[in-house]
Amino acid sequence: MKALIDLFWAKYSDLRQAVEKEDDDAVSRIDREIDPLVKAILGSQGRDQSAIGVQFRFALDLLNEEADDGGCVRRNGHLLQMLVERYLVTGQSLPSKSEAAEDTSQPVDVAQAIADGYLDDALLNKLPERVVVVAPGYRIFYSNDTNAQRMDMPRDTLIGRHFAEFVGLHHFRHDLQPCLDRCFSGESLTFTYADKIEGRTVVIHCRMSPISRSGTLIGALVVMQEKEDRRRRRGD
């Protein structure tokens, strides 16, 4: 695997140079050489946690390398989503609307939905809270339906995007990034902040906890619960 990844990055460097020189023939040729390498690196089933971690690291490195190109972010986000669905998500057969309605009386425990480092998609989609999982590097690699609906975007378009795009750069830098860094270090924490959403002030109660499996950090689980701002204004 390491040899394949080293070869990929060598070819990738050649591709960048060909692009800078505007050598279209070289770009086309190297593109054809790179695609099979990506499939070989990410297409195989990891035999152990180390191999799985290498695949995730490669996908995230590629995502970060091409973060300025929207088309590449979407393509690489799909690659990351493929790994998430292969290794992390259980219960991928989502309940029908009628089934979901029948289950509304059953409380859903977040801890149960992420037991043993796996994400139970069916359970997480029953939560009224917004749920995302953020990888080191601050890119989203999982979103539940509630969060996607709040963002008014299909779930697959969220994968690979930087978390700051959806919470705002100010809140990300001042509130969320420091907390994510602490979470990546193994700390669970809660905090509350106010935000303007659709012209109204909303209080967001945020819970973060690290997700690990077999001692390997997967990312930070972020659960966001929105509440109306009940603080009294002056003159009320």
Biotite code that builds the C-alpha atoms (Angstrom):
import biotite.structure as struc

atoms = struc.array([
    struc.Atom([0.000, 0.000, 0.000], chain_id="A", res_id=1, res_name="MET", atom_name="CA", element="C"),
    struc.Atom([2.791, 2.440, 0.898], chain_id="A", res_id=2, res_name="LYS", atom_name="CA", element="C"),
    struc.Atom([4.477, 1.823, -2.455], chain_id="A", res_id=3, res_name="ALA", atom_name="CA", element="C"),
    struc.Atom([1.220, 2.587, -4.285], chain_id="A", res_id=4, res_name="LEU", atom_name="CA", element="C"),
    struc.Atom([0.679, 5.783, -2.313], chain_id="A", res_id=5, res_name="ILE", atom_name="CA", element="C"),
    struc.Atom([4.258, 6.946, -2.871], chain_id="A", res_id=6, res_name="ASP", atom_name="CA", element="C"),
    struc.Atom([3.849, 6.272, -6.596], chain_id="A", res_id=7, res_name="LEU", atom_name="CA", element="C"),
    struc.Atom([0.572, 8.184, -6.646], chain_id="A", res_id=8, res_name="PHE", atom_name="CA", element="C"),
    struc.Atom([2.090, 11.303, -5.070], chain_id="A", res_id=9, res_name="TRP", atom_name="CA", element="C"),
    struc.Atom([5.065, 11.128, -7.441], chain_id="A", res_id=10, res_name="ALA", atom_name="CA", element="C"),
    struc.Atom([2.652, 10.993, -10.395], chain_id="A", res_id=11, res_name="LYS", atom_name="CA", element="C"),
    struc.Atom([0.555, 13.726, -8.815], chain_id="A", res_id=12, res_name="TYR", atom_name="CA", element="C"),
    struc.Atom([3.620, 15.988, -8.625], chain_id="A", res_id=13, res_name="SER", atom_name="CA", element="C"),
    struc.Atom([4.289, 15.276, -12.315], chain_id="A", res_id=14, res_name="ASP", atom_name="CA", element="C"),
    struc.Atom([0.665, 16.164, -13.062], chain_id="A", res_id=15, res_name="LEU", atom_name="CA", element="C"),
    struc.Atom([0.955, 19.507, -11.308], chain_id="A", res_id=16, res_name="ARG", atom_name="CA", element="C"),
    struc.Atom([4.085, 20.329, -13.287], chain_id="A", res_id=17, res_name="GLN", atom_name="CA", element="C"),
    struc.Atom([2.374, 19.366, -16.543], chain_id="A", res_id=18, res_name="ALA", atom_name="CA", element="C"),
    struc.Atom([-0.574, 21.618, -15.689], chain_id="A", res_id=19, res_name="VAL", atom_name="CA", element="C"),
    struc.Atom([1.770, 24.530, -14.968], chain_id="A", res_id=20, res_name="GLU", atom_name="CA", element="C"),
    struc.Atom([3.527, 23.980, -18.310], chain_id="A", res_id=21, res_name="LYS", atom_name="CA", element="C"),
    struc.Atom([0.131, 23.706, -20.058], chain_id="A", res_id=22, res_name="GLU", atom_name="CA", element="C"),
    struc.Atom([1.218, 20.379, -21.539], chain_id="A", res_id=23, res_name="ASP", atom_name="CA", element="C"),
    struc.Atom([-2.191, 18.918, -22.369], chain_id="A", res_id=24, res_name="ASP", atom_name="CA", element="C"),
    struc.Atom([-0.820, 15.638, -23.718], chain_id="A", res_id=25, res_name="ASP", atom_name="CA", element="C"),
    struc.Atom([1.143, 15.000, -20.522], chain_id="A", res_id=26, res_name="ALA", atom_name="CA", element="C"),
    struc.Atom([-1.862, 15.951, -18.374], chain_id="A", res_id=27, res_name="VAL", atom_name="CA", element="C"),
    struc.Atom([-4.084, 13.444, -20.193], chain_id="A", res_id=28, res_name="SER", atom_name="CA", element="C"),
    struc.Atom([-1.455, 10.713, -20.010], chain_id="A", res_id=29, res_name="ARG", atom_name="CA", element="C"),
    struc.Atom([-0.749, 11.187, -16.289], chain_id="A", res_id=30, res_name="ILE", atom_name="CA", element="C"),
    struc.Atom([-4.476, 11.390, -15.524], chain_id="A", res_id=31, res_name="ASP", atom_name="CA", element="C"),
    struc.Atom([-4.893, 7.953, -17.095], chain_id="A", res_id=32, res_name="ARG", atom_name="CA", element="C"),
    struc.Atom([-2.040, 6.644, -14.949], chain_id="A", res_id=33, res_name="GLU", atom_name="CA", element="C"),
    struc.Atom([-3.332, 8.177, -11.721], chain_id="A", res_id=34, res_name="ILE", atom_name="CA", element="C"),
    struc.Atom([-6.920, 6.892, -11.801], chain_id="A", res_id=35, res_name="ASP", atom_name="CA", element="C"),
    struc.Atom([-5.972, 3.197, -11.521], chain_id="A", res_id=36, res_name="PRO", atom_name="CA", element="C"),
    struc.Atom([-3.681, 4.036, -8.593], chain_id="A", res_id=37, res_name="LEU", atom_name="CA", element="C"),
    struc.Atom([-6.541, 5.706, -6.695], chain_id="A", res_id=38, res_name="VAL", atom_name="CA", element="C"),
    struc.Atom([-8.767, 2.685, -7.354], chain_id="A", res_id=39, res_name="LYS", atom_name="CA", element="C"),
    struc.Atom([-6.024, 0.315, -6.179], chain_id="A", res_id=40, res_name="ALA", atom_name="CA", element="C"),
    struc.Atom([-5.405, 2.311, -2.989], chain_id="A", res_id=41, res_name="ILE", atom_name="CA", element="C"),
    struc.Atom([-9.032, 2.845, -1.988], chain_id="A", res_id=42, res_name="LEU", atom_name="CA", element="C"),
    struc.Atom([-10.772, -0.043, -3.713], chain_id="A", res_id=43, res_name="GLY", atom_name="CA", element="C"),
    struc.Atom([-9.430, -2.871, -1.578], chain_id="A", res_id=44, res_name="SER", atom_name="CA", element="C"),
    struc.Atom([-10.836, -4.009, 1.761], chain_id="A", res_id=45, res_name="GLN", atom_name="CA", element="C"),
    struc.Atom([-8.485, -3.115, 4.607], chain_id="A", res_id=46, res_name="GLY", atom_name="CA", element="C"),
    struc.Atom([-7.414, -6.191, 6.555], chain_id="A", res_id=47, res_name="ARG", atom_name="CA", element="C"),
    struc.Atom([-6.726, -4.396, 9.837], chain_id="A", res_id=48, res_name="ASP", atom_name="CA", element="C"),
    struc.Atom([-7.069, -1.013, 11.545], chain_id="A", res_id=49, res_name="GLN", atom_name="CA", element="C"),
    struc.Atom([-3.658, 0.093, 10.289], chain_id="A", res_id=50, res_name="SER", atom_name="CA", element="C"),
    struc.Atom([-4.579, -0.547, 6.650], chain_id="A", res_id=51, res_name="ALA", atom_name="CA", element="C"),
    struc.Atom([-7.948, 1.166, 7.084], chain_id="A", res_id=52, res_name="ILE", atom_name="CA", element="C"),
    struc.Atom([-6.246, 4.158, 8.683], chain_id="A", res_id=53, res_name="GLY", atom_name="CA", element="C"),
    struc.Atom([-3.851, 4.423, 5.723], chain_id="A", res_id=54, res_name="VAL", atom_name="CA", element="C"),
    struc.Atom([-6.784, 4.537, 3.307], chain_id="A", res_id=55, res_name="GLN", atom_name="CA", element="C"),
    struc.Atom([-8.563, 7.243, 5.301], chain_id="A", res_id=56, res_name="PHE", atom_name="CA", element="C"),
    struc.Atom([-5.357, 9.268, 5.613], chain_id="A", res_id=57, res_name="ARG", atom_name="CA", element="C"),
    struc.Atom([-4.783, 9.090, 1.866], chain_id="A", res_id=58, res_name="PHE", atom_name="CA", element="C"),
    struc.Atom([-8.360, 10.188, 1.091], chain_id="A", res_id=59, res_name="ALA", atom_name="CA", element="C"),
    struc.Atom([-8.127, 13.101, 3.530], chain_id="A", res_id=60, res_name="LEU", atom_name="CA", element="C"),
    struc.Atom([-4.707, 14.170, 2.232], chain_id="A", res_id=61, res_name="ASP", atom_name="CA", element="C"),
    struc.Atom([-6.042, 14.191, -1.315], chain_id="A", res_id=62, res_name="LEU", atom_name="CA", element="C"),
    struc.Atom([-9.105, 16.138, -0.209], chain_id="A", res_id=63, res_name="LEU", atom_name="CA", element="C"),
    struc.Atom([-6.959, 18.757, 1.528], chain_id="A", res_id=64, res_name="ASN", atom_name="CA", element="C"),
    struc.Atom([-4.539, 18.951, -1.400], chain_id="A", res_id=65, res_name="GLU", atom_name="CA", element="C"),
    struc.Atom([-7.340, 19.812, -3.825], chain_id="A", res_id=66, res_name="GLU", atom_name="CA", element="C"),
    struc.Atom([-9.504, 21.816, -1.424], chain_id="A", res_id=67, res_name="ALA", atom_name="CA", element="C"),
    struc.Atom([-9.498, 24.922, -3.649], chain_id="A", res_id=68, res_name="ASP", atom_name="CA", element="C"),
    struc.Atom([-11.171, 23.128, -6.571], chain_id="A", res_id=69, res_name="ASP", atom_name="CA", element="C"),
    struc.Atom([-14.897, 22.618, -6.054], chain_id="A", res_id=70, res_name="GLY", atom_name="CA", element="C"),
    struc.Atom([-15.111, 19.794, -8.597], chain_id="A", res_id=71, res_name="GLY", atom_name="CA", element="C"),
    struc.Atom([-12.223, 17.946, -6.963], chain_id="A", res_id=72, res_name="CYS", atom_name="CA", element="C"),
    struc.Atom([-13.764, 18.397, -3.513], chain_id="A", res_id=73, res_name="VAL", atom_name="CA", element="C"),
    struc.Atom([-16.981, 16.755, -4.710], chain_id="A", res_id=74, res_name="ARG", atom_name="CA", element="C"),
    struc.Atom([-15.089, 13.903, -6.368], chain_id="A", res_id=75, res_name="ARG", atom_name="CA", element="C"),
    struc.Atom([-12.799, 13.324, -3.400], chain_id="A", res_id=76, res_name="ASN", atom_name="CA", element="C"),
    struc.Atom([-15.721, 13.677, -1.021], chain_id="A", res_id=77, res_name="GLY", atom_name="CA", element="C"),
    struc.Atom([-17.351, 10.728, -2.793], chain_id="A", res_id=78, res_name="HIS", atom_name="CA", element="C"),
    struc.Atom([-14.170, 8.704, -2.286], chain_id="A", res_id=79, res_name="LEU", atom_name="CA", element="C"),
    struc.Atom([-14.219, 9.529, 1.424], chain_id="A", res_id=80, res_name="LEU", atom_name="CA", element="C"),
    struc.Atom([-17.915, 8.692, 1.645], chain_id="A", res_id=81, res_name="GLN", atom_name="CA", element="C"),
    struc.Atom([-17.176, 5.305, 0.056], chain_id="A", res_id=82, res_name="MET", atom_name="CA", element="C"),
    struc.Atom([-14.703, 4.533, 2.857], chain_id="A", res_id=83, res_name="LEU", atom_name="CA", element="C"),
    struc.Atom([-17.130, 5.721, 5.530], chain_id="A", res_id=84, res_name="VAL", atom_name="CA", element="C"),
    struc.Atom([-19.907, 3.498, 4.187], chain_id="A", res_id=85, res_name="GLU", atom_name="CA", element="C"),
    struc.Atom([-17.529, 0.549, 3.892], chain_id="A", res_id=86, res_name="ARG", atom_name="CA", element="C"),
    struc.Atom([-15.991, 0.723, 7.357], chain_id="A", res_id=87, res_name="TYR", atom_name="CA", element="C"),
    struc.Atom([-17.996, 2.970, 9.667], chain_id="A", res_id=88, res_name="LEU", atom_name="CA", element="C"),
    struc.Atom([-21.696, 3.005, 8.828], chain_id="A", res_id=89, res_name="VAL", atom_name="CA", element="C"),
    struc.Atom([-24.101, 0.293, 9.902], chain_id="A", res_id=90, res_name="THR", atom_name="CA", element="C"),
    struc.Atom([-27.851, 0.104, 9.325], chain_id="A", res_id=91, res_name="GLY", atom_name="CA", element="C"),
    struc.Atom([-27.587, 1.710, 5.888], chain_id="A", res_id=92, res_name="GLN", atom_name="CA", element="C"),
    struc.Atom([-31.066, 0.543, 4.923], chain_id="A", res_id=93, res_name="SER", atom_name="CA", element="C"),
    struc.Atom([-33.024, 3.567, 6.057], chain_id="A", res_id=94, res_name="LEU", atom_name="CA", element="C"),
    struc.Atom([-36.528, 3.138, 7.462], chain_id="A", res_id=95, res_name="PRO", atom_name="CA", element="C"),
    struc.Atom([-39.482, 4.217, 5.360], chain_id="A", res_id=96, res_name="SER", atom_name="CA", element="C"),
    struc.Atom([-41.449, 7.287, 6.394], chain_id="A", res_id=97, res_name="LYS", atom_name="CA", element="C"),
    struc.Atom([-44.218, 5.092, 7.802], chain_id="A", res_id=98, res_name="SER", atom_name="CA", element="C"),
    struc.Atom([-41.713, 3.055, 9.808], chain_id="A", res_id=99, res_name="GLU", atom_name="CA", element="C"),
    struc.Atom([-40.068, 6.203, 11.108], chain_id="A", res_id=100, res_name="ALA", atom_name="CA", element="C"),
    struc.Atom([-43.448, 7.555, 12.193], chain_id="A", res_id=101, res_name="ALA", atom_name="CA", element="C"),
    struc.Atom([-44.160, 4.365, 14.116], chain_id="A", res_id=102, res_name="GLU", atom_name="CA", element="C"),
    struc.Atom([-40.830, 4.660, 15.959], chain_id="A", res_id=103, res_name="ASP", atom_name="CA", element="C"),
    struc.Atom([-41.212, 8.248, 17.176], chain_id="A", res_id=104, res_name="THR", atom_name="CA", element="C"),
    struc.Atom([-42.145, 7.072, 20.654], chain_id="A", res_id=105, res_name="SER", atom_name="CA", element="C"),
    struc.Atom([-38.827, 5.280, 21.027], chain_id="A", res_id=106, res_name="GLN", atom_name="CA", element="C"),
    struc.Atom([-36.059, 7.542, 22.357], chain_id="A", res_id=107, res_name="PRO", atom_name="CA", element="C"),
    struc.Atom([-32.759, 7.350, 20.491], chain_id="A", res_id=108, res_name="VAL", atom_name="CA", element="C"),
    struc.Atom([-29.521, 7.326, 22.447], chain_id="A", res_id=109, res_name="ASP", atom_name="CA", element="C"),
    struc.Atom([-26.574, 8.936, 20.644], chain_id="A", res_id=110, res_name="VAL", atom_name="CA", element="C"),
    struc.Atom([-24.151, 6.671, 22.491], chain_id="A", res_id=111, res_name="ALA", atom_name="CA", element="C"),
    struc.Atom([-26.053, 3.653, 21.190], chain_id="A", res_id=112, res_name="GLN", atom_name="CA", element="C"),
    struc.Atom([-25.911, 5.044, 17.643], chain_id="A", res_id=113, res_name="ALA", atom_name="CA", element="C"),
    struc.Atom([-22.104, 5.263, 17.685], chain_id="A", res_id=114, res_name="ILE", atom_name="CA", element="C"),
    struc.Atom([-21.320, 2.125, 19.690], chain_id="A", res_id=115, res_name="ALA", atom_name="CA", element="C"),
    struc.Atom([-17.832, 0.692, 19.182], chain_id="A", res_id=116, res_name="ASP", atom_name="CA", element="C"),
    struc.Atom([-16.868, 3.451, 16.754], chain_id="A", res_id=117, res_name="GLY", atom_name="CA", element="C"),
    struc.Atom([-19.522, 2.515, 14.187], chain_id="A", res_id=118, res_name="TYR", atom_name="CA", element="C"),
    struc.Atom([-22.167, 4.965, 13.011], chain_id="A", res_id=119, res_name="LEU", atom_name="CA", element="C"),
    struc.Atom([-25.689, 3.553, 13.005], chain_id="A", res_id=120, res_name="ASP", atom_name="CA", element="C"),
    struc.Atom([-27.144, 5.584, 10.162], chain_id="A", res_id=121, res_name="ASP", atom_name="CA", element="C"),
    struc.Atom([-30.732, 4.499, 10.769], chain_id="A", res_id=122, res_name="ALA", atom_name="CA", element="C"),
    struc.Atom([-30.628, 5.559, 14.428], chain_id="A", res_id=123, res_name="LEU", atom_name="CA", element="C"),
    struc.Atom([-28.770, 8.801, 13.783], chain_id="A", res_id=124, res_name="LEU", atom_name="CA", element="C"),
    struc.Atom([-31.382, 9.786, 11.207], chain_id="A", res_id=125, res_name="ASN", atom_name="CA", element="C"),
    struc.Atom([-34.103, 9.500, 13.861], chain_id="A", res_id=126, res_name="LYS", atom_name="CA", element="C"),
    struc.Atom([-32.465, 12.150, 16.014], chain_id="A", res_id=127, res_name="LEU", atom_name="CA", element="C"),
    struc.Atom([-34.012, 15.645, 16.005], chain_id="A", res_id=128, res_name="PRO", atom_name="CA", element="C"),
    struc.Atom([-30.519, 17.060, 16.574], chain_id="A", res_id=129, res_name="GLU", atom_name="CA", element="C"),
    struc.Atom([-28.088, 17.843, 13.797], chain_id="A", res_id=130, res_name="ARG", atom_name="CA", element="C"),
    struc.Atom([-25.221, 15.340, 13.748], chain_id="A", res_id=131, res_name="VAL", atom_name="CA", element="C"),
    struc.Atom([-21.975, 15.540, 11.819], chain_id="A", res_id=132, res_name="VAL", atom_name="CA", element="C"),
    struc.Atom([-18.654, 13.757, 12.134], chain_id="A", res_id=133, res_name="VAL", atom_name="CA", element="C"),
    struc.Atom([-15.618, 15.916, 11.434], chain_id="A", res_id=134, res_name="VAL", atom_name="CA", element="C"),
    struc.Atom([-12.235, 14.476, 10.513], chain_id="A", res_id=135, res_name="ALA", atom_name="CA", element="C"),
    struc.Atom([-8.904, 15.948, 11.610], chain_id="A", res_id=136, res_name="PRO", atom_name="CA", element="C"),
    struc.Atom([-8.465, 18.724, 9.071], chain_id="A", res_id=137, res_name="GLY", atom_name="CA", element="C"),
    struc.Atom([-12.028, 19.908, 9.845], chain_id="A", res_id=138, res_name="TYR", atom_name="CA", element="C"),
    struc.Atom([-13.748, 18.278, 6.901], chain_id="A", res_id=139, res_name="ARG", atom_name="CA", element="C"),
    struc.Atom([-17.144, 16.603, 7.222], chain_id="A", res_id=140, res_name="ILE", atom_name="CA", element="C"),
    struc.Atom([-17.302, 12.901, 6.463], chain_id="A", res_id=141, res_name="PHE", atom_name="CA", element="C"),
    struc.Atom([-20.745, 12.120, 7.879], chain_id="A", res_id=142, res_name="TYR", atom_name="CA", element="C"),
    struc.Atom([-24.017, 14.020, 8.255], chain_id="A", res_id=143, res_name="SER", atom_name="CA", element="C"),
    struc.Atom([-27.400, 12.783, 9.409], chain_id="A", res_id=144, res_name="ASN", atom_name="CA", element="C"),
    struc.Atom([-30.622, 13.695, 7.604], chain_id="A", res_id=145, res_name="ASP", atom_name="CA", element="C"),
    struc.Atom([-31.550, 16.361, 10.163], chain_id="A", res_id=146, res_name="THR", atom_name="CA", element="C"),
    struc.Atom([-28.374, 18.317, 9.511], chain_id="A", res_id=147, res_name="ASN", atom_name="CA", element="C"),
    struc.Atom([-28.679, 17.979, 5.739], chain_id="A", res_id=148, res_name="ALA", atom_name="CA", element="C"),
    struc.Atom([-32.275, 19.201, 5.848], chain_id="A", res_id=149, res_name="GLN", atom_name="CA", element="C"),
    struc.Atom([-31.225, 22.165, 8.022], chain_id="A", res_id=150, res_name="ARG", atom_name="CA", element="C"),
    struc.Atom([-28.550, 23.012, 5.463], chain_id="A", res_id=151, res_name="MET", atom_name="CA", element="C"),
    struc.Atom([-31.091, 22.443, 2.668], chain_id="A", res_id=152, res_name="ASP", atom_name="CA", element="C"),
    struc.Atom([-28.584, 20.227, 0.866], chain_id="A", res_id=153, res_name="MET", atom_name="CA", element="C"),
    struc.Atom([-28.368, 16.552, -0.079], chain_id="A", res_id=154, res_name="PRO", atom_name="CA", element="C"),
    struc.Atom([-26.203, 14.634, 2.358], chain_id="A", res_id=155, res_name="ARG", atom_name="CA", element="C"),
    struc.Atom([-23.656, 13.556, -0.219], chain_id="A", res_id=156, res_name="ASP", atom_name="CA", element="C"),
    struc.Atom([-22.882, 17.177, -1.136], chain_id="A", res_id=157, res_name="THR", atom_name="CA", element="C"),
    struc.Atom([-21.812, 17.861, 2.454], chain_id="A", res_id=158, res_name="LEU", atom_name="CA", element="C"),
    struc.Atom([-19.160, 15.147, 2.491], chain_id="A", res_id=159, res_name="ILE", atom_name="CA", element="C"),
    struc.Atom([-15.640, 16.504, 2.142], chain_id="A", res_id=160, res_name="GLY", atom_name="CA", element="C"),
    struc.Atom([-16.627, 20.122, 2.703], chain_id="A", res_id=161, res_name="ARG", atom_name="CA", element="C"),
    struc.Atom([-14.914, 22.205, 5.375], chain_id="A", res_id=162, res_name="HIS", atom_name="CA", element="C"),
    struc.Atom([-16.962, 22.568, 8.558], chain_id="A", res_id=163, res_name="PHE", atom_name="CA", element="C"),
    struc.Atom([-16.430, 26.349, 8.540], chain_id="A", res_id=164, res_name="ALA", atom_name="CA", element="C"),
    struc.Atom([-18.566, 26.619, 5.384], chain_id="A", res_id=165, res_name="GLU", atom_name="CA", element="C"),
    struc.Atom([-21.679, 25.692, 7.344], chain_id="A", res_id=166, res_name="PHE", atom_name="CA", element="C"),
    struc.Atom([-21.160, 27.277, 10.746], chain_id="A", res_id=167, res_name="VAL", atom_name="CA", element="C"),
    struc.Atom([-19.559, 30.521, 9.604], chain_id="A", res_id=168, res_name="GLY", atom_name="CA", element="C"),
    struc.Atom([-15.890, 31.438, 9.722], chain_id="A", res_id=169, res_name="LEU", atom_name="CA", element="C"),
    struc.Atom([-16.225, 33.587, 12.864], chain_id="A", res_id=170, res_name="HIS", atom_name="CA", element="C"),
    struc.Atom([-17.930, 30.886, 14.932], chain_id="A", res_id=171, res_name="HIS", atom_name="CA", element="C"),
    struc.Atom([-15.604, 28.253, 13.555], chain_id="A", res_id=172, res_name="PHE", atom_name="CA", element="C"),
    struc.Atom([-12.433, 30.114, 14.475], chain_id="A", res_id=173, res_name="ARG", atom_name="CA", element="C"),
    struc.Atom([-13.590, 31.380, 17.857], chain_id="A", res_id=174, res_name="HIS", atom_name="CA", element="C"),
    struc.Atom([-15.896, 28.625, 19.108], chain_id="A", res_id=175, res_name="ASP", atom_name="CA", element="C"),
    struc.Atom([-15.600, 25.395, 17.178], chain_id="A", res_id=176, res_name="LEU", atom_name="CA", element="C"),
    struc.Atom([-12.026, 24.999, 16.004], chain_id="A", res_id=177, res_name="GLN", atom_name="CA", element="C"),
    struc.Atom([-10.473, 25.146, 19.497], chain_id="A", res_id=178, res_name="PRO", atom_name="CA", element="C"),
    struc.Atom([-13.088, 22.680, 20.750], chain_id="A", res_id=179, res_name="CYS", atom_name="CA", element="C"),
    struc.Atom([-12.531, 20.331, 17.824], chain_id="A", res_id=180, res_name="LEU", atom_name="CA", element="C"),
    struc.Atom([-8.805, 20.351, 18.526], chain_id="A", res_id=181, res_name="ASP", atom_name="CA", element="C"),
    struc.Atom([-9.500, 19.406, 22.140], chain_id="A", res_id=182, res_name="ARG", atom_name="CA", element="C"),
    struc.Atom([-11.888, 16.698, 20.955], chain_id="A", res_id=183, res_name="CYS", atom_name="CA", element="C"),
    struc.Atom([-9.279, 15.274, 18.585], chain_id="A", res_id=184, res_name="PHE", atom_name="CA", element="C"),
    struc.Atom([-7.020, 15.037, 21.641], chain_id="A", res_id=185, res_name="SER", atom_name="CA", element="C"),
    struc.Atom([-9.579, 12.791, 23.346], chain_id="A", res_id=186, res_name="GLY", atom_name="CA", element="C"),
    struc.Atom([-11.731, 15.263, 25.316], chain_id="A", res_id=187, res_name="GLU", atom_name="CA", element="C"),
    struc.Atom([-15.532, 15.351, 25.349], chain_id="A", res_id=188, res_name="SER", atom_name="CA", element="C"),
    struc.Atom([-17.071, 18.772, 25.888], chain_id="A", res_id=189, res_name="LEU", atom_name="CA", element="C"),
    struc.Atom([-20.220, 20.872, 25.617], chain_id="A", res_id=190, res_name="THR", atom_name="CA", element="C"),
    struc.Atom([-20.734, 24.555, 24.961], chain_id="A", res_id=191, res_name="PHE", atom_name="CA", element="C"),
    struc.Atom([-23.425, 26.965, 23.817], chain_id="A", res_id=192, res_name="THR", atom_name="CA", element="C"),
    struc.Atom([-23.306, 29.893, 21.436], chain_id="A", res_id=193, res_name="TYR", atom_name="CA", element="C"),
    struc.Atom([-25.805, 32.155, 19.662], chain_id="A", res_id=194, res_name="ALA", atom_name="CA", element="C"),
    struc.Atom([-26.070, 32.485, 15.901], chain_id="A", res_id=195, res_name="ASP", atom_name="CA", element="C"),
    struc.Atom([-28.231, 34.328, 13.385], chain_id="A", res_id=196, res_name="LYS", atom_name="CA", element="C"),
    struc.Atom([-30.223, 31.902, 11.242], chain_id="A", res_id=197, res_name="ILE", atom_name="CA", element="C"),
    struc.Atom([-32.768, 33.167, 8.720], chain_id="A", res_id=198, res_name="GLU", atom_name="CA", element="C"),
    struc.Atom([-32.893, 36.545, 10.422], chain_id="A", res_id=199, res_name="GLY", atom_name="CA", element="C"),
    struc.Atom([-33.510, 35.263, 13.938], chain_id="A", res_id=200, res_name="ARG", atom_name="CA", element="C"),
    struc.Atom([-31.199, 34.560, 16.831], chain_id="A", res_id=201, res_name="THR", atom_name="CA", element="C"),
    struc.Atom([-30.877, 30.873, 17.658], chain_id="A", res_id=202, res_name="VAL", atom_name="CA", element="C"),
    struc.Atom([-29.037, 29.390, 20.611], chain_id="A", res_id=203, res_name="VAL", atom_name="CA", element="C"),
    struc.Atom([-27.045, 26.338, 19.598], chain_id="A", res_id=204, res_name="ILE", atom_name="CA", element="C"),
    struc.Atom([-26.171, 23.794, 22.248], chain_id="A", res_id=205, res_name="HIS", atom_name="CA", element="C"),
    struc.Atom([-23.219, 21.800, 20.942], chain_id="A", res_id=206, res_name="CYS", atom_name="CA", element="C"),
    struc.Atom([-21.802, 18.496, 22.210], chain_id="A", res_id=207, res_name="ARG", atom_name="CA", element="C"),
    struc.Atom([-18.537, 17.072, 20.943], chain_id="A", res_id=208, res_name="MET", atom_name="CA", element="C"),
    struc.Atom([-16.993, 13.700, 21.622], chain_id="A", res_id=209, res_name="SER", atom_name="CA", element="C"),
    struc.Atom([-14.164, 11.774, 19.984], chain_id="A", res_id=210, res_name="PRO", atom_name="CA", element="C"),
    struc.Atom([-14.990, 8.617, 18.053], chain_id="A", res_id=211, res_name="ILE", atom_name="CA", element="C"),
    struc.Atom([-12.332, 5.925, 18.175], chain_id="A", res_id=212, res_name="SER", atom_name="CA", element="C"),
    struc.Atom([-12.170, 2.278, 17.275], chain_id="A", res_id=213, res_name="ARG", atom_name="CA", element="C"),
    struc.Atom([-9.428, -0.090, 18.433], chain_id="A", res_id=214, res_name="SER", atom_name="CA", element="C"),
    struc.Atom([-7.520, 2.887, 19.777], chain_id="A", res_id=215, res_name="GLY", atom_name="CA", element="C"),
    struc.Atom([-7.565, 4.726, 16.434], chain_id="A", res_id=216, res_name="THR", atom_name="CA", element="C"),
    struc.Atom([-9.162, 8.189, 16.283], chain_id="A", res_id=217, res_name="LEU", atom_name="CA", element="C"),
    struc.Atom([-11.818, 8.405, 13.588], chain_id="A", res_id=218, res_name="ILE", atom_name="CA", element="C"),
    struc.Atom([-13.006, 11.949, 14.135], chain_id="A", res_id=219, res_name="GLY", atom_name="CA", element="C"),
    struc.Atom([-15.155, 14.189, 16.298], chain_id="A", res_id=220, res_name="ALA", atom_name="CA", element="C"),
    struc.Atom([-18.875, 13.564, 16.692], chain_id="A", res_id=221, res_name="LEU", atom_name="CA", element="C"),
    struc.Atom([-20.652, 16.925, 16.767], chain_id="A", res_id=222, res_name="VAL", atom_name="CA", element="C"),
    struc.Atom([-24.271, 17.054, 17.947], chain_id="A", res_id=223, res_name="VAL", atom_name="CA", element="C"),
    struc.Atom([-26.006, 20.431, 17.566], chain_id="A", res_id=224, res_name="MET", atom_name="CA", element="C"),
    struc.Atom([-29.355, 21.227, 19.150], chain_id="A", res_id=225, res_name="GLN", atom_name="CA", element="C"),
    struc.Atom([-31.034, 24.493, 18.153], chain_id="A", res_id=226, res_name="GLU", atom_name="CA", element="C"),
    struc.Atom([-33.196, 26.420, 20.598], chain_id="A", res_id=227, res_name="LYS", atom_name="CA", element="C"),
    struc.Atom([-34.961, 29.746, 20.417], chain_id="A", res_id=228, res_name="GLU", atom_name="CA", element="C"),
    struc.Atom([-33.138, 32.641, 22.077], chain_id="A", res_id=229, res_name="ASP", atom_name="CA", element="C"),
    struc.Atom([-35.060, 33.247, 25.313], chain_id="A", res_id=230, res_name="ARG", atom_name="CA", element="C"),
    struc.Atom([-32.771, 35.909, 26.679], chain_id="A", res_id=231, res_name="ARG", atom_name="CA", element="C"),
    struc.Atom([-34.711, 39.053, 27.572], chain_id="A", res_id=232, res_name="ARG", atom_name="CA", element="C"),
    struc.Atom([-33.911, 42.085, 25.495], chain_id="A", res_id=233, res_name="ARG", atom_name="CA", element="C"),
    struc.Atom([-33.619, 45.525, 27.070], chain_id="A", res_id=234, res_name="ARG", atom_name="CA", element="C"),
    struc.Atom([-37.012, 47.132, 27.364], chain_id="A", res_id=235, res_name="GLY", atom_name="CA", element="C"),
    struc.Atom([-38.886, 43.789, 27.476], chain_id="A", res_id=236, res_name="ASP", atom_name="CA", element="C"),
])
